[in-house]
């Protein structure tokens, strides 16, 4: 899975672009610094190819967060800074 998260740091919104080599189930989640899940942004099957998911960060206090992308191809973890 190829992943790009931008802007980062972000204020109200960030975009998560990812590419799947084959179709499968995708779960995108946002976690706080303690590892607690704050939101499951996406949890469904997606076709192979390039995708973009908009992350709504409004309401999150300024802090570092962890974004996880779980697919049948593995787990990708990215840090996201909210200002």
mmCIF file of the N, C-alpha and C atoms, coordinates in Angstrom:
data_MODEL
# 
_entry.id   MODEL 
# 
loop_
_atom_site.group_PDB 
_atom_site.id 
_atom_site.type_symbol 
_atom_site.label_atom_id 
_atom_site.label_alt_id 
_atom_site.label_comp_id 
_atom_site.label_asym_id 
_atom_site.label_entity_id 
_atom_site.label_seq_id 
_atom_site.pdbx_PDB_ins_code 
_atom_site.Cartn_x 
_atom_site.Cartn_y 
_atom_site.Cartn_z 
_atom_site.occupancy 
_atom_site.B_iso_or_equiv 
_atom_site.pdbx_formal_charge 
_atom_site.auth_seq_id 
_atom_site.auth_comp_id 
_atom_site.auth_asym_id 
_atom_site.auth_atom_id 
_atom_site.pdbx_PDB_model_num 
ATOM 1   N N  . UNK A 1 1  ? 0.861   -1.176 0.000  1.00 0.00 ? 1  UNK A N  1 
ATOM 2   C CA . UNK A 1 1  ? 0.000   0.000  0.000  1.00 0.00 ? 1  UNK A CA 1 
ATOM 3   C C  . UNK A 1 1  ? 0.903   1.233  0.000  1.00 0.00 ? 1  UNK A C  1 
ATOM 4   N N  . UNK A 1 2  ? 0.716   2.097  -0.952 1.00 0.00 ? 2  UNK A N  1 
ATOM 5   C CA . UNK A 1 2  ? 1.451   3.361  -1.016 1.00 0.00 ? 2  UNK A CA 1 
ATOM 6   C C  . UNK A 1 2  ? 0.558   4.439  -0.416 1.00 0.00 ? 2  UNK A C  1 
ATOM 7   N N  . UNK A 1 3  ? 1.093   5.228  0.529  1.00 0.00 ? 3  UNK A N  1 
ATOM 8   C CA . UNK A 1 3  ? 0.290   6.189  1.286  1.00 0.00 ? 3  UNK A CA 1 
ATOM 9   C C  . UNK A 1 3  ? 0.965   7.548  1.292  1.00 0.00 ? 3  UNK A C  1 
ATOM 10  N N  . UNK A 1 4  ? 0.139   8.598  1.129  1.00 0.00 ? 4  UNK A N  1 
ATOM 11  C CA . UNK A 1 4  ? 0.613   9.977  1.254  1.00 0.00 ? 4  UNK A CA 1 
ATOM 12  C C  . UNK A 1 4  ? -0.421  10.747 2.072  1.00 0.00 ? 4  UNK A C  1 
ATOM 13  N N  . UNK A 1 5  ? 0.022   11.468 3.094  1.00 0.00 ? 5  UNK A N  1 
ATOM 14  C CA . UNK A 1 5  ? -0.849  12.235 3.980  1.00 0.00 ? 5  UNK A CA 1 
ATOM 15  C C  . UNK A 1 5  ? -0.416  13.691 3.916  1.00 0.00 ? 5  UNK A C  1 
ATOM 16  N N  . UNK A 1 6  ? -1.335  14.581 3.500  1.00 0.00 ? 6  UNK A N  1 
ATOM 17  C CA . UNK A 1 6  ? -0.977  15.997 3.367  1.00 0.00 ? 6  UNK A CA 1 
ATOM 18  C C  . UNK A 1 6  ? -2.215  16.874 3.484  1.00 0.00 ? 6  UNK A C  1 
ATOM 19  N N  . UNK A 1 7  ? -2.131  18.109 3.923  1.00 0.00 ? 7  UNK A N  1 
ATOM 20  C CA . UNK A 1 7  ? -0.926  18.668 4.544  1.00 0.00 ? 7  UNK A CA 1 
ATOM 21  C C  . UNK A 1 7  ? -0.681  18.018 5.897  1.00 0.00 ? 7  UNK A C  1 
ATOM 22  N N  . UNK A 1 8  ? 0.526   18.114 6.325  1.00 0.00 ? 8  UNK A N  1 
ATOM 23  C CA . UNK A 1 8  ? 0.920   17.573 7.610  1.00 0.00 ? 8  UNK A CA 1 
ATOM 24  C C  . UNK A 1 8  ? 2.154   18.326 8.070  1.00 0.00 ? 8  UNK A C  1 
ATOM 25  N N  . UNK A 1 9  ? 1.995   19.224 9.049  1.00 0.00 ? 9  UNK A N  1 
ATOM 26  C CA . UNK A 1 9  ? 0.887   19.468 9.958  1.00 0.00 ? 9  UNK A CA 1 
ATOM 27  C C  . UNK A 1 9  ? -0.338  20.042 9.242  1.00 0.00 ? 9  UNK A C  1 
ATOM 28  N N  . UNK A 1 10 ? -1.502  19.843 9.890  1.00 0.00 ? 10 UNK A N  1 
ATOM 29  C CA . UNK A 1 10 ? -2.768  20.283 9.318  1.00 0.00 ? 10 UNK A CA 1 
ATOM 30  C C  . UNK A 1 10 ? -3.589  20.991 10.391 1.00 0.00 ? 10 UNK A C  1 
ATOM 31  N N  . UNK A 1 11 ? -4.622  21.695 9.946  1.00 0.00 ? 11 UNK A N  1 
ATOM 32  C CA . UNK A 1 11 ? -5.490  22.390 10.898 1.00 0.00 ? 11 UNK A CA 1 
ATOM 33  C C  . UNK A 1 11 ? -6.893  21.794 10.899 1.00 0.00 ? 11 UNK A C  1 
ATOM 34  N N  . UNK A 1 12 ? -7.644  21.949 9.816  1.00 0.00 ? 12 UNK A N  1 
ATOM 35  C CA . UNK A 1 12 ? -9.021  21.471 9.791  1.00 0.00 ? 12 UNK A CA 1 
ATOM 36  C C  . UNK A 1 12 ? -9.205  20.215 8.956  1.00 0.00 ? 12 UNK A C  1 
ATOM 37  N N  . UNK A 1 13 ? -8.379  20.054 7.928  1.00 0.00 ? 13 UNK A N  1 
ATOM 38  C CA . UNK A 1 13 ? -8.525  18.934 7.003  1.00 0.00 ? 13 UNK A CA 1 
ATOM 39  C C  . UNK A 1 13 ? -7.156  18.405 6.598  1.00 0.00 ? 13 UNK A C  1 
ATOM 40  N N  . UNK A 1 14 ? -7.113  17.138 6.299  1.00 0.00 ? 14 UNK A N  1 
ATOM 41  C CA . UNK A 1 14 ? -5.933  16.543 5.697  1.00 0.00 ? 14 UNK A CA 1 
ATOM 42  C C  . UNK A 1 14 ? -6.419  15.508 4.687  1.00 0.00 ? 14 UNK A C  1 
ATOM 43  N N  . UNK A 1 15 ? -5.632  15.260 3.677  1.00 0.00 ? 15 UNK A N  1 
ATOM 44  C CA . UNK A 1 15 ? -5.981  14.274 2.652  1.00 0.00 ? 15 UNK A CA 1 
ATOM 45  C C  . UNK A 1 15 ? -5.066  13.072 2.779  1.00 0.00 ? 15 UNK A C  1 
ATOM 46  N N  . UNK A 1 16 ? -5.677  11.915 2.678  1.00 0.00 ? 16 UNK A N  1 
ATOM 47  C CA . UNK A 1 16 ? -4.932  10.668 2.710  1.00 0.00 ? 16 UNK A CA 1 
ATOM 48  C C  . UNK A 1 16 ? -5.092  10.023 1.346  1.00 0.00 ? 16 UNK A C  1 
ATOM 49  N N  . UNK A 1 17 ? -4.001  9.967  0.600  1.00 0.00 ? 17 UNK A N  1 
ATOM 50  C CA . UNK A 1 17 ? -4.015  9.298  -0.706 1.00 0.00 ? 17 UNK A CA 1 
ATOM 51  C C  . UNK A 1 17 ? -3.338  7.953  -0.561 1.00 0.00 ? 17 UNK A C  1 
ATOM 52  N N  . UNK A 1 18 ? -3.969  6.922  -1.095 1.00 0.00 ? 18 UNK A N  1 
ATOM 53  C CA . UNK A 1 18 ? -3.394  5.581  -1.008 1.00 0.00 ? 18 UNK A CA 1 
ATOM 54  C C  . UNK A 1 18 ? -3.714  4.806  -2.272 1.00 0.00 ? 18 UNK A C  1 
ATOM 55  N N  . UNK A 1 19 ? -2.865  3.863  -2.568 1.00 0.00 ? 19 UNK A N  1 
ATOM 56  C CA . UNK A 1 19 ? -3.013  3.026  -3.755 1.00 0.00 ? 19 UNK A CA 1 
ATOM 57  C C  . UNK A 1 19 ? -3.025  1.571  -3.336 1.00 0.00 ? 19 UNK A C  1 
ATOM 58  N N  . UNK A 1 20 ? -4.037  0.858  -3.787 1.00 0.00 ? 20 UNK A N  1 
ATOM 59  C CA . UNK A 1 20 ? -4.147  -0.578 -3.520 1.00 0.00 ? 20 UNK A CA 1 
ATOM 60  C C  . UNK A 1 20 ? -3.721  -1.352 -4.746 1.00 0.00 ? 20 UNK A C  1 
ATOM 61  N N  . UNK A 1 21 ? -2.884  -2.339 -4.558 1.00 0.00 ? 21 UNK A N  1 
ATOM 62  C CA . UNK A 1 21 ? -2.447  -3.180 -5.674 1.00 0.00 ? 21 UNK A CA 1 
ATOM 63  C C  . UNK A 1 21 ? -3.543  -4.144 -6.103 1.00 0.00 ? 21 UNK A C  1 
ATOM 64  N N  . UNK A 1 22 ? -4.423  -4.511 -5.157 1.00 0.00 ? 22 UNK A N  1 
ATOM 65  C CA . UNK A 1 22 ? -5.550  -5.392 -5.480 1.00 0.00 ? 22 UNK A CA 1 
ATOM 66  C C  . UNK A 1 22 ? -6.743  -4.981 -4.624 1.00 0.00 ? 22 UNK A C  1 
ATOM 67  N N  . UNK A 1 23 ? -7.958  -5.333 -5.030 1.00 0.00 ? 23 UNK A N  1 
ATOM 68  C CA . UNK A 1 23 ? -9.130  -4.944 -4.251 1.00 0.00 ? 23 UNK A CA 1 
ATOM 69  C C  . UNK A 1 23 ? -9.133  -5.623 -2.881 1.00 0.00 ? 23 UNK A C  1 
ATOM 70  N N  . UNK A 1 24 ? -9.805  -4.981 -1.932 1.00 0.00 ? 24 UNK A N  1 
ATOM 71  C CA . UNK A 1 24 ? -9.901  -5.573 -0.603 1.00 0.00 ? 24 UNK A CA 1 
ATOM 72  C C  . UNK A 1 24 ? -10.508 -4.611 0.397  1.00 0.00 ? 24 UNK A C  1 
ATOM 73  N N  . UNK A 1 25 ? -10.657 -5.102 1.605  1.00 0.00 ? 25 UNK A N  1 
ATOM 74  C CA . UNK A 1 25 ? -11.222 -4.307 2.690  1.00 0.00 ? 25 UNK A CA 1 
ATOM 75  C C  . UNK A 1 25 ? -10.178 -3.315 3.199  1.00 0.00 ? 25 UNK A C  1 
ATOM 76  N N  . UNK A 1 26 ? -10.618 -2.079 3.447  1.00 0.00 ? 26 UNK A N  1 
ATOM 77  C CA . UNK A 1 26 ? -9.735  -1.019 3.941  1.00 0.00 ? 26 UNK A CA 1 
ATOM 78  C C  . UNK A 1 26 ? -10.356 -0.418 5.194  1.00 0.00 ? 26 UNK A C  1 
ATOM 79  N N  . UNK A 1 27 ? -9.539  -0.269 6.218  1.00 0.00 ? 27 UNK A N  1 
ATOM 80  C CA . UNK A 1 27 ? -9.976  0.438  7.423  1.00 0.00 ? 27 UNK A CA 1 
ATOM 81  C C  . UNK A 1 27 ? -8.968  1.546  7.690  1.00 0.00 ? 27 UNK A C  1 
ATOM 82  N N  . UNK A 1 28 ? -9.475  2.782  7.765  1.00 0.00 ? 28 UNK A N  1 
ATOM 83  C CA . UNK A 1 28 ? -8.654  3.943  8.085  1.00 0.00 ? 28 UNK A CA 1 
ATOM 84  C C  . UNK A 1 28 ? -9.136  4.473  9.428  1.00 0.00 ? 28 UNK A C  1 
ATOM 85  N N  . UNK A 1 29 ? -8.214  4.596  10.380 1.00 0.00 ? 29 UNK A N  1 
ATOM 86  C CA . UNK A 1 29 ? -8.580  5.027  11.727 1.00 0.00 ? 29 UNK A CA 1 
ATOM 87  C C  . UNK A 1 29 ? -7.634  6.117  12.208 1.00 0.00 ? 29 UNK A C  1 
ATOM 88  N N  . UNK A 1 30 ? -8.160  6.957  13.110 1.00 0.00 ? 30 UNK A N  1 
ATOM 89  C CA . UNK A 1 30 ? -7.360  7.996  13.761 1.00 0.00 ? 30 UNK A CA 1 
ATOM 90  C C  . UNK A 1 30 ? -7.281  7.641  15.244 1.00 0.00 ? 30 UNK A C  1 
ATOM 91  N N  . UNK A 1 31 ? -6.054  7.688  15.774 1.00 0.00 ? 31 UNK A N  1 
ATOM 92  C CA . UNK A 1 31 ? -5.808  7.331  17.172 1.00 0.00 ? 31 UNK A CA 1 
ATOM 93  C C  . UNK A 1 31 ? -5.099  8.491  17.868 1.00 0.00 ? 31 UNK A C  1 
ATOM 94  N N  . UNK A 1 32 ? -5.357  8.637  19.172 1.00 0.00 ? 32 UNK A N  1 
ATOM 95  C CA . UNK A 1 32 ? -4.626  9.657  19.925 1.00 0.00 ? 32 UNK A CA 1 
ATOM 96  C C  . UNK A 1 32 ? -3.245  9.123  20.299 1.00 0.00 ? 32 UNK A C  1 
ATOM 97  N N  . UNK A 1 33 ? -2.459  9.958  20.969 1.00 0.00 ? 33 UNK A N  1 
ATOM 98  C CA . UNK A 1 33 ? -1.075  9.581  21.303 1.00 0.00 ? 33 UNK A CA 1 
ATOM 99  C C  . UNK A 1 33 ? -1.015  8.389  22.253 1.00 0.00 ? 33 UNK A C  1 
ATOM 100 N N  . UNK A 1 34 ? -2.101  8.132  22.999 1.00 0.00 ? 34 UNK A N  1 
ATOM 101 C CA . UNK A 1 34 ? -2.138  6.991  23.922 1.00 0.00 ? 34 UNK A CA 1 
ATOM 102 C C  . UNK A 1 34 ? -2.595  5.715  23.217 1.00 0.00 ? 34 UNK A C  1 
ATOM 103 N N  . UNK A 1 35 ? -2.938  5.828  21.926 1.00 0.00 ? 35 UNK A N  1 
ATOM 104 C CA . UNK A 1 35 ? -3.341  4.656  21.163 1.00 0.00 ? 35 UNK A CA 1 
ATOM 105 C C  . UNK A 1 35 ? -4.832  4.401  21.131 1.00 0.00 ? 35 UNK A C  1 
ATOM 106 N N  . UNK A 1 36 ? -5.625  5.262  21.776 1.00 0.00 ? 36 UNK A N  1 
ATOM 107 C CA . UNK A 1 36 ? -7.083  5.087  21.767 1.00 0.00 ? 36 UNK A CA 1 
ATOM 108 C C  . UNK A 1 36 ? -7.637  5.466  20.396 1.00 0.00 ? 36 UNK A C  1 
ATOM 109 N N  . UNK A 1 37 ? -8.537  4.654  19.882 1.00 0.00 ? 37 UNK A N  1 
ATOM 110 C CA . UNK A 1 37 ? -9.165  4.944  18.592 1.00 0.00 ? 37 UNK A CA 1 
ATOM 111 C C  . UNK A 1 37 ? -10.182 6.059  18.768 1.00 0.00 ? 37 UNK A C  1 
ATOM 112 N N  . UNK A 1 38 ? -10.021 7.132  17.994 1.00 0.00 ? 38 UNK A N  1 
ATOM 113 C CA . UNK A 1 38 ? -10.934 8.268  18.050 1.00 0.00 ? 38 UNK A CA 1 
ATOM 114 C C  . UNK A 1 38 ? -12.000 8.186  16.966 1.00 0.00 ? 38 UNK A C  1 
ATOM 115 N N  . UNK A 1 39 ? -11.640 7.628  15.816 1.00 0.00 ? 39 UNK A N  1 
ATOM 116 C CA . UNK A 1 39 ? -12.581 7.590  14.692 1.00 0.00 ? 39 UNK A CA 1 
ATOM 117 C C  . UNK A 1 39 ? -12.144 6.528  13.697 1.00 0.00 ? 39 UNK A C  1 
ATOM 118 N N  . UNK A 1 40 ? -13.133 5.802  13.174 1.00 0.00 ? 40 UNK A N  1 
ATOM 119 C CA . UNK A 1 40 ? -12.908 4.932  12.020 1.00 0.00 ? 40 UNK A CA 1 
ATOM 120 C C  . UNK A 1 40 ? -13.422 5.722  10.823 1.00 0.00 ? 40 UNK A C  1 
ATOM 121 N N  . UNK A 1 41 ? -12.518 6.283  10.065 1.00 0.00 ? 41 UNK A N  1 
ATOM 122 C CA . UNK A 1 41 ? -12.854 7.165  8.957  1.00 0.00 ? 41 UNK A CA 1 
ATOM 123 C C  . UNK A 1 41 ? -13.452 6.370  7.789  1.00 0.00 ? 41 UNK A C  1 
ATOM 124 N N  . UNK A 1 42 ? -12.929 5.185  7.567  1.00 0.00 ? 42 UNK A N  1 
ATOM 125 C CA . UNK A 1 42 ? -13.390 4.339  6.464  1.00 0.00 ? 42 UNK A CA 1 
ATOM 126 C C  . UNK A 1 42 ? -13.280 2.889  6.921  1.00 0.00 ? 42 UNK A C  1 
ATOM 127 N N  . UNK A 1 43 ? -14.273 2.088  6.570  1.00 0.00 ? 43 UNK A N  1 
ATOM 128 C CA . UNK A 1 43 ? -14.259 0.667  6.935  1.00 0.00 ? 43 UNK A CA 1 
ATOM 129 C C  . UNK A 1 43 ? -15.122 -0.079 5.918  1.00 0.00 ? 43 UNK A C  1 
ATOM 130 N N  . UNK A 1 44 ? -14.533 -0.315 4.719  1.00 0.00 ? 44 UNK A N  1 
ATOM 131 C CA . UNK A 1 44 ? -15.297 -0.985 3.670  1.00 0.00 ? 44 UNK A CA 1 
ATOM 132 C C  . UNK A 1 44 ? -14.386 -1.499 2.562  1.00 0.00 ? 44 UNK A C  1 
ATOM 133 N N  . UNK A 1 45 ? -14.957 -2.268 1.679  1.00 0.00 ? 45 UNK A N  1 
ATOM 134 C CA . UNK A 1 45 ? -14.212 -2.803 0.533  1.00 0.00 ? 45 UNK A CA 1 
ATOM 135 C C  . UNK A 1 45 ? -13.945 -1.691 -0.468 1.00 0.00 ? 45 UNK A C  1 
ATOM 136 N N  . UNK A 1 46 ? -12.758 -1.731 -1.063 1.00 0.00 ? 46 UNK A N  1 
ATOM 137 C CA . UNK A 1 46 ? -12.366 -0.746 -2.076 1.00 0.00 ? 46 UNK A CA 1 
ATOM 138 C C  . UNK A 1 46 ? -11.726 -1.491 -3.241 1.00 0.00 ? 46 UNK A C  1 
ATOM 139 N N  . UNK A 1 47 ? -11.921 -0.992 -4.458 1.00 0.00 ? 47 UNK A N  1 
ATOM 140 C CA . UNK A 1 47 ? -11.291 -1.628 -5.616 1.00 0.00 ? 47 UNK A CA 1 
ATOM 141 C C  . UNK A 1 47 ? -9.801  -1.310 -5.680 1.00 0.00 ? 47 UNK A C  1 
ATOM 142 N N  . UNK A 1 48 ? -9.088  -2.048 -6.480 1.00 0.00 ? 48 UNK A N  1 
ATOM 143 C CA . UNK A 1 48 ? -7.671  -1.760 -6.706 1.00 0.00 ? 48 UNK A CA 1 
ATOM 144 C C  . UNK A 1 48 ? -7.545  -0.388 -7.363 1.00 0.00 ? 48 UNK A C  1 
ATOM 145 N N  . UNK A 1 49 ? -6.410  0.257  -7.121 1.00 0.00 ? 49 UNK A N  1 
ATOM 146 C CA . UNK A 1 49 ? -6.147  1.545  -7.745 1.00 0.00 ? 49 UNK A CA 1 
ATOM 147 C C  . UNK A 1 49 ? -5.923  2.643  -6.727 1.00 0.00 ? 49 UNK A C  1 
ATOM 148 N N  . UNK A 1 50 ? -5.935  3.890  -7.214 1.00 0.00 ? 50 UNK A N  1 
ATOM 149 C CA . UNK A 1 50 ? -5.665  5.064  -6.391 1.00 0.00 ? 50 UNK A CA 1 
ATOM 150 C C  . UNK A 1 50 ? -6.951  5.558  -5.740 1.00 0.00 ? 50 UNK A C  1 
ATOM 151 N N  . UNK A 1 51 ? -6.828  5.968  -4.471 1.00 0.00 ? 51 UNK A N  1 
ATOM 152 C CA . UNK A 1 51 ? -7.970  6.466  -3.701 1.00 0.00 ? 51 UNK A CA 1 
ATOM 153 C C  . UNK A 1 51 ? -7.535  7.674  -2.888 1.00 0.00 ? 51 UNK A C  1 
ATOM 154 N N  . UNK A 1 52 ? -8.530  8.477  -2.503 1.00 0.00 ? 52 UNK A N  1 
ATOM 155 C CA . UNK A 1 52 ? -8.275  9.619  -1.631 1.00 0.00 ? 52 UNK A CA 1 
ATOM 156 C C  . UNK A 1 52 ? -9.359  9.675  -0.580 1.00 0.00 ? 52 UNK A C  1 
ATOM 157 N N  . UNK A 1 53 ? -8.958  9.895  0.668  1.00 0.00 ? 53 UNK A N  1 
ATOM 158 C CA . UNK A 1 53 ? -9.898  10.026 1.773  1.00 0.00 ? 53 UNK A CA 1 
ATOM 159 C C  . UNK A 1 53 ? -9.624  11.343 2.475  1.00 0.00 ? 53 UNK A C  1 
ATOM 160 N N  . UNK A 1 54 ? -10.652 12.166 2.618  1.00 0.00 ? 54 UNK A N  1 
ATOM 161 C CA . UNK A 1 54 ? -10.533 13.436 3.318  1.00 0.00 ? 54 UNK A CA 1 
ATOM 162 C C  . UNK A 1 54 ? -10.698 13.178 4.809  1.00 0.00 ? 54 UNK A C  1 
ATOM 163 N N  . UNK A 1 55 ? -9.774  13.678 5.619  1.00 0.00 ? 55 UNK A N  1 
ATOM 164 C CA . UNK A 1 55 ? -9.840  13.521 7.069  1.00 0.00 ? 55 UNK A CA 1 
ATOM 165 C C  . UNK A 1 55 ? -10.315 14.830 7.680  1.00 0.00 ? 55 UNK A C  1 
ATOM 166 N N  . UNK A 1 56 ? -11.460 14.808 8.355  1.00 0.00 ? 56 UNK A N  1 
ATOM 167 C CA . UNK A 1 56 ? -12.022 15.979 9.022  1.00 0.00 ? 56 UNK A CA 1 
ATOM 168 C C  . UNK A 1 56 ? -11.388 16.080 10.401 1.00 0.00 ? 56 UNK A C  1 
ATOM 169 N N  . UNK A 1 57 ? -10.564 17.084 10.608 1.00 0.00 ? 57 UNK A N  1 
ATOM 170 C CA . UNK A 1 57 ? -9.829  17.243 11.857 1.00 0.00 ? 57 UNK A CA 1 
ATOM 171 C C  . UNK A 1 57 ? -10.456 18.281 12.771 1.00 0.00 ? 57 UNK A C  1 
ATOM 172 N N  . UNK A 1 58 ? -11.550 18.898 12.325 1.00 0.00 ? 58 UNK A N  1 
ATOM 173 C CA . UNK A 1 58 ? -12.223 19.895 13.154 1.00 0.00 ? 58 UNK A CA 1 
ATOM 174 C C  . UNK A 1 58 ? -12.692 19.213 14.436 1.00 0.00 ? 58 UNK A C  1 
ATOM 175 N N  . UNK A 1 59 ? -12.478 19.860 15.534 1.00 0.00 ? 59 UNK A N  1 
ATOM 176 C CA . UNK A 1 59 ? -12.873 19.298 16.809 1.00 0.00 ? 59 UNK A CA 1 
ATOM 177 C C  . UNK A 1 59 ? -11.752 18.550 17.512 1.00 0.00 ? 59 UNK A C  1 
ATOM 178 N N  . UNK A 1 60 ? -10.675 18.261 16.800 1.00 0.00 ? 60 UNK A N  1 
ATOM 179 C CA . UNK A 1 60 ? -9.525  17.609 17.445 1.00 0.00 ? 60 UNK A CA 1 
ATOM 180 C C  . UNK A 1 60 ? -8.598  18.681 18.000 1.00 0.00 ? 60 UNK A C  1 
ATOM 181 N N  . UNK A 1 61 ? -8.201  18.572 19.250 1.00 0.00 ? 61 UNK A N  1 
ATOM 182 C CA . UNK A 1 61 ? -7.255  19.555 19.788 1.00 0.00 ? 61 UNK A CA 1 
ATOM 183 C C  . UNK A 1 61 ? -5.881  19.421 19.144 1.00 0.00 ? 61 UNK A C  1 
ATOM 184 N N  . UNK A 1 62 ? -5.118  20.489 19.196 1.00 0.00 ? 62 UNK A N  1 
ATOM 185 C CA . UNK A 1 62 ? -3.765  20.472 18.653 1.00 0.00 ? 62 UNK A CA 1 
ATOM 186 C C  . UNK A 1 62 ? -2.960  19.413 19.393 1.00 0.00 ? 62 UNK A C  1 
ATOM 187 N N  . UNK A 1 63 ? -2.412  18.467 18.625 1.00 0.00 ? 63 UNK A N  1 
ATOM 188 C CA . UNK A 1 63 ? -1.702  17.340 19.217 1.00 0.00 ? 63 UNK A CA 1 
ATOM 189 C C  . UNK A 1 63 ? -1.201  16.436 18.102 1.00 0.00 ? 63 UNK A C  1 
ATOM 190 N N  . UNK A 1 64 ? -0.271  15.549 18.395 1.00 0.00 ? 64 UNK A N  1 
ATOM 191 C CA . UNK A 1 64 ? 0.068   14.522 17.408 1.00 0.00 ? 64 UNK A CA 1 
ATOM 192 C C  . UNK A 1 64 ? -0.960  13.387 17.470 1.00 0.00 ? 64 UNK A C  1 
ATOM 193 N N  . UNK A 1 65 ? -1.271  12.825 16.312 1.00 0.00 ? 65 UNK A N  1 
ATOM 194 C CA . UNK A 1 65 ? -2.201  11.705 16.188 1.00 0.00 ? 65 UNK A CA 1 
ATOM 195 C C  . UNK A 1 65 ? -1.557  10.640 15.316 1.00 0.00 ? 65 UNK A C  1 
ATOM 196 N N  . UNK A 1 66 ? -2.103  9.454  15.373 1.00 0.00 ? 66 UNK A N  1 
ATOM 197 C CA . UNK A 1 66 ? -1.648  8.350  14.547 1.00 0.00 ? 66 UNK A CA 1 
ATOM 198 C C  . UNK A 1 66 ? -2.790  7.966  13.605 1.00 0.00 ? 66 UNK A C  1 
ATOM 199 N N  . UNK A 1 67 ? -2.488  7.885  12.319 1.00 0.00 ? 67 UNK A N  1 
ATOM 200 C CA . UNK A 1 67 ? -3.449  7.422  11.319 1.00 0.00 ? 67 UNK A CA 1 
ATOM 201 C C  . UNK A 1 67 ? -2.998  6.034  10.881 1.00 0.00 ? 67 UNK A C  1 
ATOM 202 N N  . UNK A 1 68 ? -3.915  5.060  10.957 1.00 0.00 ? 68 UNK A N  1 
ATOM 203 C CA . UNK A 1 68 ? -3.594  3.707  10.520 1.00 0.00 ? 68 UNK A CA 1 
ATOM 204 C C  . UNK A 1 68 ? -4.458  3.341  9.319  1.00 0.00 ? 68 UNK A C  1 
ATOM 205 N N  . UNK A 1 69 ? -3.849  2.656  8.372  1.00 0.00 ? 69 UNK A N  1 
ATOM 206 C CA . UNK A 1 69 ? -4.531  2.153  7.188  1.00 0.00 ? 69 UNK A CA 1 
ATOM 207 C C  . UNK A 1 69 ? -4.289  0.645  7.178  1.00 0.00 ? 69 UNK A C  1 
ATOM 208 N N  . UNK A 1 70 ? -5.359  -0.117 7.391  1.00 0.00 ? 70 UNK A N  1 
ATOM 209 C CA . UNK A 1 70 ? -5.252  -1.568 7.445  1.00 0.00 ? 70 UNK A CA 1 
ATOM 210 C C  . UNK A 1 70 ? -5.921  -2.145 6.206  1.00 0.00 ? 70 UNK A C  1 
ATOM 211 N N  . UNK A 1 71 ? -5.182  -2.976 5.478  1.00 0.00 ? 71 UNK A N  1 
ATOM 212 C CA . UNK A 1 71 ? -5.715  -3.635 4.283  1.00 0.00 ? 71 UNK A CA 1 
ATOM 213 C C  . UNK A 1 71 ? -5.268  -5.092 4.310  1.00 0.00 ? 71 UNK A C  1 
ATOM 214 N N  . UNK A 1 72 ? -5.754  -5.855 3.357  1.00 0.00 ? 72 UNK A N  1 
ATOM 215 C CA . UNK A 1 72 ? -5.293  -7.222 3.210  1.00 0.00 ? 72 UNK A CA 1 
ATOM 216 C C  . UNK A 1 72 ? -3.824  -7.286 2.830  1.00 0.00 ? 72 UNK A C  1 
ATOM 217 N N  . UNK A 1 73 ? -3.268  -6.150 2.419  1.00 0.00 ? 73 UNK A N  1 
ATOM 218 C CA . UNK A 1 73 ? -1.860  -6.064 2.037  1.00 0.00 ? 73 UNK A CA 1 
ATOM 219 C C  . UNK A 1 73 ? -0.974  -5.672 3.200  1.00 0.00 ? 73 UNK A C  1 
ATOM 220 N N  . UNK A 1 74 ? -1.575  -5.350 4.362  1.00 0.00 ? 74 UNK A N  1 
ATOM 221 C CA . UNK A 1 74 ? -0.780  -5.005 5.532  1.00 0.00 ? 74 UNK A CA 1 
ATOM 222 C C  . UNK A 1 74 ? -1.295  -3.780 6.250  1.00 0.00 ? 74 UNK A C  1 
ATOM 223 N N  . UNK A 1 75 ? -0.474  -3.284 7.162  1.00 0.00 ? 75 UNK A N  1 
ATOM 224 C CA . UNK A 1 75 ? -0.785  -2.129 7.998  1.00 0.00 ? 75 UNK A CA 1 
ATOM 225 C C  . UNK A 1 75 ? 0.225   -1.026 7.713  1.00 0.00 ? 75 UNK A C  1 
ATOM 226 N N  . UNK A 1 76 ? -0.291  0.195  7.520  1.00 0.00 ? 76 UNK A N  1 
ATOM 227 C CA . UNK A 1 76 ? 0.566   1.369  7.338  1.00 0.00 ? 76 UNK A CA 1 
ATOM 228 C C  . UNK A 1 76 ? 0.203   2.348  8.443  1.00 0.00 ? 76 UNK A C  1 
ATOM 229 N N  . UNK A 1 77 ? 1.224   2.920  9.090  1.00 0.00 ? 77 UNK A N  1 
ATOM 230 C CA . UNK A 1 77 ? 1.026   3.857  10.188 1.00 0.00 ? 77 UNK A CA 1 
ATOM 231 C C  . UNK A 1 77 ? 1.710   5.168  9.832  1.00 0.00 ? 77 UNK A C  1 
ATOM 232 N N  . UNK A 1 78 ? 0.981   6.273  10.014 1.00 0.00 ? 78 UNK A N  1 
ATOM 233 C CA . UNK A 1 78 ? 1.539   7.607  9.755  1.00 0.00 ? 78 UNK A CA 1 
ATOM 234 C C  . UNK A 1 78 ? 1.201   8.508  10.918 1.00 0.00 ? 78 UNK A C  1 
ATOM 235 N N  . UNK A 1 79 ? 2.146   9.385  11.278 1.00 0.00 ? 79 UNK A N  1 
ATOM 236 C CA . UNK A 1 79 ? 1.871   10.388 12.298 1.00 0.00 ? 79 UNK A CA 1 
ATOM 237 C C  . UNK A 1 79 ? 1.283   11.613 11.602 1.00 0.00 ? 79 UNK A C  1 
ATOM 238 N N  . UNK A 1 80 ? 0.264   12.209 12.257 1.00 0.00 ? 80 UNK A N  1 
ATOM 239 C CA . UNK A 1 80 ? -0.375  13.430 11.764 1.00 0.00 ? 80 UNK A CA 1 
ATOM 240 C C  . UNK A 1 80 ? -0.364  14.448 12.888 1.00 0.00 ? 80 UNK A C  1 
ATOM 241 N N  . UNK A 1 81 ? 0.154   15.627 12.615 1.00 0.00 ? 81 UNK A N  1 
ATOM 242 C CA . UNK A 1 81 ? 0.180   16.699 13.587 1.00 0.00 ? 81 UNK A CA 1 
ATOM 243 C C  . UNK A 1 81 ? -0.982  17.647 13.298 1.00 0.00 ? 81 UNK A C  1 
ATOM 244 N N  . UNK A 1 82 ? -1.821  17.858 14.304 1.00 0.00 ? 82 UNK A N  1 
ATOM 245 C CA . UNK A 1 82 ? -2.918  18.824 14.191 1.00 0.00 ? 82 UNK A CA 1 
ATOM 246 C C  . UNK A 1 82 ? -2.500  20.065 14.970 1.00 0.00 ? 82 UNK A C  1 
ATOM 247 N N  . UNK A 1 83 ? -2.580  21.225 14.282 1.00 0.00 ? 83 UNK A N  1 
ATOM 248 C CA . UNK A 1 83 ? -2.194  22.495 14.922 1.00 0.00 ? 83 UNK A CA 1 
ATOM 249 C C  . UNK A 1 83 ? -3.409  23.214 15.424 1.00 0.00 ? 83 UNK A C  1 
# 
